[in-house]
């Protein structure tokens, strides 16, 4: 092969290499509208997903009530609330041989010394008595503070006698009913509400006892 033929062959090879390279580059750079749209959708989906996660992570929790239960007030505040009813409480305590501390503890827990409170179930007044219960003891006007305290004290006296002076059982029955205490053989019923109620009343009893009746040794 002479020099002229070799030169011609080299030109052909170079042209072929350039042609093949052009095809490869064109294929790599080629992108259909469908492929482009798909890639864009994936990118958008990722952005939406990221935005959603961020929104959930910064969501504030619902606010909870910070309102205190009446039993959590200071003794000074409770004594002030009790003051308008002190005479009625003292009279009922003397008449039915019940500690004024127990009566005040029940009133604090039940109504926070609000004489016109009526529960959704119909319990009424300072000691939150059901009309049927009050009627057993001859009381009808439960919004009258004196009558309400009289009925509540008589009911407490009845419960103390029934449970042989067991104050815890008496308080439990006042909250959950005599039937509930009977089902649990005279013990505090296994109801979370009643357990908390008994604990609250007993805690208040100790507070009122030391404030009003340091010399008294027995609740009943």
Secondary structure, DSSP 8 states (H G I E B T S, - for coil): --HHHHHHHHHHHHHHHHHHHHHHHHHHH---HHHHHHHHHHHHHHHHHHHHHHHHHT-----------GGGS-HHHHHHHHGGGHHHHHHHHHHHT--HHHHHHHHHHHTTT-TT-B-TT--BTTTTB-HHHHHHTT---TTSHHHHHHHHHHHHHHHHHHTTT-HHHHHHHHHH-HHHHHHTTTS--S-HHHHHHHHHHHHHHHHHHHHH-TT-----
